[in-house]
């Protein structure tokens, strides 16, 4: 039997205690007893919930034409196997509280945005940003195709985008590498190599391109960050590639490492996409690796982690503010790479890929609030991506499913990006010749993942201290303490008189 306890947990028990345990528990050892209880009180309930979701709950899912989010909930009637019954719903929770999907969304969305904007205001912001960004997309289409009409240029450009050289797989994947059986057989690297060889070959091609892009982008950030000294911001841990075998994944993601980098951080690539696009890789790479999530998230644990341990160290490890973390990664795409470097000069298709993902984030503001607050159907959401991101692929379908399943999360990206850009504009204007982009990024990233209002206070403090270093508290702000690497500790807990190592924290996963 595999032990379920850390050895130190029962290290203090004397042989007599262990013997008494077995005597009192029918001859079962401590490990056997706890395994039995884990199966009964943890494993079985989890299994029961999964079975309920797959059977009883699934029968009552309604068609997307009826409801695709929180906005229309609660419904008037119970549905069974996609058909409305004559049974009316109670529209109340078991203890009598009334259900209201829109009101629930009003409470959920600010958790992700960390600001006071209402769903209606966020929806309008999405439309405003779409009106700003979409003409840039049309301009690329006109320039590439030579067509003057937007509609004609769009049609010709989409035809070009659908040619085989625009995808990592030059021909469609075999059906037996794309069905439910493949999802089970190809759920590991070994299984993928054996049972999904075409997909695995494409994955290796994608990995190679992603590594090449990382090597191209990293030197472009030299003037953006402090790479040494007391304001050292960038991580030393490398980024490696990892396939994401979740069939529902429609976009890339990032998994950071630990402070000591016992293993690499990972840039994860979805394995079960039908036609992964080459022209999106540069911008997505900037989002997930450097200067995006890897720079922010891995840089945080390497340079700015709490050195005292205890509750504060624990708290810093379990809090996560999507608006800043995803806002930073989107800011890394644009303006850091798109505007502050020459990466996209003479690269119209990669520039289109970058702008497409900017448009996509604006559409998220529209679609997420639409599904959960303004009575959008799933088809309404998909039409926005078809009309403005020019995407009707399985990636768009998987992404809309994601927004339906996680209300509010998709609004955080552009909200965070716009706030960071606003703070940068403020600091640039206030400081003039004293503005230093490396310092600005340091004072943003040193705070870790935090609410946008807190980050604004931090940047305003940095600006005021840069303007007048004699203000109270400014010496500490302008002269950061370099952490003593040897003294930085992980939180250590105590059970009785025995010390035990903190269980490895759940990894922070960031999604495109």
N, C-alpha and C positions, 0 to 999 in steps of 0.2 A: 504494500500500500504506500502511495506517495504521501510523505508528510505534508500537512497543510499548515504547520506552524513553523515560524522561525525557530531554530534550535535554542536560541537564547531565551525564548519565551518560557520554557519549562526547565531551563538549566538549573534553577534554584531548588527544584523539587528533589527531595532526598529519596533514596531507594525505597525507604519505608513508605513514603507518601505515594510513590508510584504503585507499590504493591497494594496499599489500601485502596487506591483508586480502582484497580482491577478487581479487588474483592468486592467493592461496593457497586461495581457496574458489570456484574456478570462475566468477569474474566476479560473484559475489553480494556485495551490500553487507552491512555489519554488520547493518542492520535486517532484510534479507531472510534472512540466515543464521539470526539469532535467531528470526525468525518461523517458519522451517522447523523449527527444533529445538523451539520451543514447541508446534507442532502435533504433532510426532512424539512428544515425551516428556511433554507435559502434556495436550494436547487429545485425542490418540488414546487414552491410558489412561483418561481420564475418560469418553470415549465408550464404551469397552469395558466399563467398570464399569456404566454406565447400562444398556447393552444386556443385560448379564448379569442385572442386577436385574429388568429388564422381561421377560426370557425364561426363562433357565435357573432362576434363583432363584425367580421367581414360581410356577413349576410345583410347587415343593415347599412352598408355604405351606399350612398346615393349617387346617381349619375352626375357627371360634371355639369350637365345642362341644368341641373336643379340647384346644386351648391358646389362651389369650388374652394371655399375658404370660410372664414369666420363670419363674414358680412351677413349672410342670410340665415345664420343660426340664432335661435333654434327653429327648426322646421315645424310646420303644423301637424304633419302626419309621419308615422313610422313607415320606413321603406324596408322591403325585404327582397333580396336578390334583384335589386334595381327597379322594383315596381312599388308604387305607392299603395299602401294598405288603407283600410278605413279606420285604423286605430290612430287616435289623436295622441300627440306627445303632451307631456305635462308642462314642458318649458320651464321646469324647475329642477334644482338639485335635490338629492334625497332629503335634505333638512328644510326644504321649502324656499331656498333663495332663488330668485328669478335668474334665468339664463339670458345673456345678451351678448352676442358675438362681437358686435361693434364696440360695445363698452369694454369688453375684455381686451380687444386690440388697442384701445386707447391707453390701457394700462401696460400692455406688453411692449409696444413699440419703443417707448422711452427707455426701457431697460437696455435696448441695443444702441439707441442713438445718444443717450445721456444728455439730451437737450429737451427744451420745452415745446418744440414745434408740434403742432397737431397733425393727425393723419392727412387732413385736407391740405395743410401747408406743405407737408412733405410731398404729397401728390403733385401739387402745383410746381414745387421746386424741380421735380423730375421732368415735368413738361418744359419748364424754362431751360433746363440744361440740355434737353433733347433738341430744342429749337436752336440752341447755340452750337451744338456739336454736329448735328446731322448735315448741315450745309458743308462742313469740312469733308465729310465722307463723300458727298456728291461731287465735290470738287476733284477728289482723287479719281473717281469714276470717269469724270469728263476728261481729265488729263491723260489717263491711261488709254481710254478708248478713242479719244479724238472726237467724240460725239458732243454736240452742243446742248441738246435736249437732256434734261435730267432723267426723264423716264427712259429714253433710248440708251443713254450712257449706263444707267443702272442695269438695264436688261443685258447689255453687252458685257458689262463688268461681272455680273453674276455668272454668265456663261463661262467667262474666263476662270472665275473662282472654282467652278465645278469641274475643270479639267483635271486629269489624273495627277499631273505633276504638282498640284497644290496640296496633295495629301501624303501622309507618311506611308499609307498602303496604296499601291498603284492599282490594285484590283480589289474587288469586294472580298471580304473574308468568307470562308466556307460556312455553310449553314450549321455544320456540326461543331463549329467553334464559336457559335453565337447563341445557342439555345440554352435552356435551363440545365440540361445535362452538362454542357460546357462550363456553366457557372459553378457547378459542383466539382467537376474534374480539374478545372484550371483555376483553382483557388490558392495555389502556391506556385513558387517559381519552378519547382520540380514538375508539378502537374502541368503547368503552362508549356514548358518545353516539350513534354511528351504528348499531350493531348490537344494543344492549340499551337502547333508549330508556326503557322502563318502569322498569327497574332504575335507570337513571341519574337519572330524575326522583325516585325514592324516595331515592336517595343524596343528592341536593341537599336534599330535605326533612330528611333525617337530619342533614346538615351544619349546616343552619340551626338546628335544635333544639340540637345539640351546642354551637354557638357561644353560643346564648342561655343555656344551662346554665353554660358557663364564666363568662359575665358575671355570672351570679347567684351562683356559688359563690365567686369570687375575693374579693369584699368581706367575705365571712363569715370569712375567715382573717386579718383584720387583727390580731386579738389573739393569734394563734398563732405569728407569726414576726417576726424583725427584718427590716424592709424597707430599712434603711440603717444606716450606722455600722460599727464594727469587727466586729459580729456579723451583718452583712447575710447573709441566708440564701437569700432568694428570687431566682429568675432574672429577668432582664430580657427575654430572648429570647421572642418570642410563640409561640403554638401555632397551627398551621394544620391544616386537615383534609386527609386523603389517603385515597383508596379503597385497600383491600387486595384485589387481584385473585386471590389464591391461593384456588382453589376449596375447599381443605381448611380454611381458616381459619373457626373457629367463634365467635371473640370478638374484641373490639377489642384494639389494641396501641399502643405508643408508640415513637417514634423521636426521639432527642434530636439537637440540633444541635451545633455546635462552640462553642468559647469566644467567638469573635468574632461568632457568629451571622450568618454569611454568608447563611444561609437559615434559615427557621423550623424549629422542632421540629415534629413531626407526630403528630397523633392519628389513627391509622389505623382505618378502619371496614371490616369484611368486606363485600365486594360481593355474594357469592353465597349469602347466607342466604335461606331460603324466606320467613320471616315475622319480620323484625327487630322487637323489642319496644320500645315507647315507654317502658313503666314501669320499664325497667332503666337508662335513660340517665343519670339523675342520679348513681347510685352508681358506675357504670362510668366516667363522666366524672371524678368525684373521684379514682378510682383512676389513670387514665391521665394526666390533666392536673394541675390544681392542686386540692388540695395533695399529689397523689400523685407519680407518676413524674416529671412535669415539674419539680416543686419539688425533689425529691431529686436526680435525675440531671442535669438542666440546671443547677440551682443549684451542683452539685458542680464542673462544668467551668468555670463562670463565676467562682466565688468561692474554691474550695478546691483548685484544680489546683496541682501542684508547679511552683514558679517557677524551679527550677534546671535543668530539662531532664535529659539523660543517662538512665542506666538507671532511676533512681527514677521519673522522669517517665514513662518508657515503661511501667514495671511498673504504675503507677497507672492507665494507660490501657487495659491489657489484662486486668486482673483484674476479676472480677465475682462477687459472692456473692448468689445468688438469694434466700436466706433473708432478708437484710436488705432488698434492693431491693424484692422483692415483698411482704415483710412490712410495709415502710413504706407501700407503696401500699394494702395492705389496712387498715392502721391509719388511713390517710387517709380511707378509706370510713367506718370505724367504729373508734374513737370520734370522730375529728376532726369529720367532717361530721354523722354520724348522732346523736352524743350531745352534742357541744360547740356545736352551732348549733341554730337552730330550723327548719332547712330542711324537715324532714319533718312539722312540725306541720300537721295537717289535710290531709295528702297521703297517704292510706292506700295507694294503689297504688304510688306511688314508694317508700314505706317498705317495702312488700312486696318490691319489686324489690331494695332494699338488703338486706333480711333473706334473700331468696332466695340472693343471692350470698354471704352469710355462711354459710348452710347449705351452699352449693355447695362452699366451701373446706373445710368439715368433711367433706363427702362425698369430697373429693379424698384426704384422709388415709385414709379407709376404702377407697376404690376403688383407689388407687395401690398401697397395701400388699396389698390383696386380689388384684389382678391378678398382681402380681409376687412375692407371698410366701405367699398363703393360698388359692391354687387357684381364684380367681374366674374365671368365664367372662365374655365380653363382655356376654352377656345379664344376668348378675348385676349388673354395673356399671350398665347402662342401667336396670335395675329400681330401683336406689337413687335415681337422678335422677328417675325417674317418680314414685316413692312419696313422696319428701321435698322435691324441688325442683319437683315438678309439671311436669316438662318432658319431653316426648317428641319434641321438634322435631329438625330436622337439626343444630341447634347442639349438643344433647346428644350426638348420634352422632359429630359431628366432634370434640368434646372428649374423648370416651372413646377415640377413635382416637389422639388426641394423647397421652393417658396411656399407652396401650399402646406407643406408639412412643418415649417419652422417660421411661424408668423413673426414679422418684424426684423429678423436677422439680416435680410437682404438690404434693408434701408441704411444700414450702418456704414457701408463702404463709401459712398459719395458724400454722405454727411460728414464723415471724418476727414476725407480728402479736402473738401472745401474749407473746413475749419483750419486745417494745417496751412493751406495756401493763404487763407486770410491772416493767420498769425505771421507767416513769413512776409507778406506784404506790409503788415503793421511794423514789424521789426526793421525791415528795409527802409521804410519811410522815416521812422523815428531815429534810426541810427545813422543814416546816410553813409558817409565814408567809414564809419566805425562798424558797419554791419559786416559780419563774418559768417559765411554759410556753414562752415564747419562748427563754429560755436553754436549757431542756431540749432543745428541738428543735435549737438550734444545736449543742450538744455531741454530739448524735446524728449530725447531717448533716455536720458538719465532718470526720468521719473517713472519709467516702466509703463505698463498698461494702466491708464488712469482715465477718469471721466474728462470729457473735453473742457468742461469749465475749470477743472483743476489745472489742466495743461495751459489754458489761457492765462491763469493767474501766474503760473511759473514763468511763462515767456514774458509777461509784462514785468515781472520782478527782474528777470535777466536784462531786459531793455533798460529799465530805470537804473539798475546798478552799473550798466555799461556807460550810461550817460553821466552818472555821478557816483563814483566808487566810494565816496565818503558816507553815503547813506547807511543807516543802521542795518546791520546784517549783511551788507554787500561784500565784506571781505570773504565770508564763508561761501557766498554765491560765486564769486569770481575766482576763488582759489580752492577748487574741489579737492577733497582728501583722496589720495590714491589708496584703494583698498589693499590691505596686506593679504596677498593671496594665500599665505599659509594659515591665516586666522579665520578665513571664511569657512563657516561650518554649516552643515545641514542640521535641521532640528532633530534633537534626540529626545526620546520620551522615556518615561519611567513607569514600570509596573512593579509595585512593591519596592523591593530593594534592587531589582534587576534593571539594568539599562538595556534598551533594545534599539536597533537601528530603525529609522523611519522607513516604512514601506515606500517603494519607488512610486513617485507621484504619477498620476495619469498624464500621459504626454499631451502637450498643447498642440492641437491640430488646427491649422488655419487653412481656410478654403478660398479658392479663387472667387 
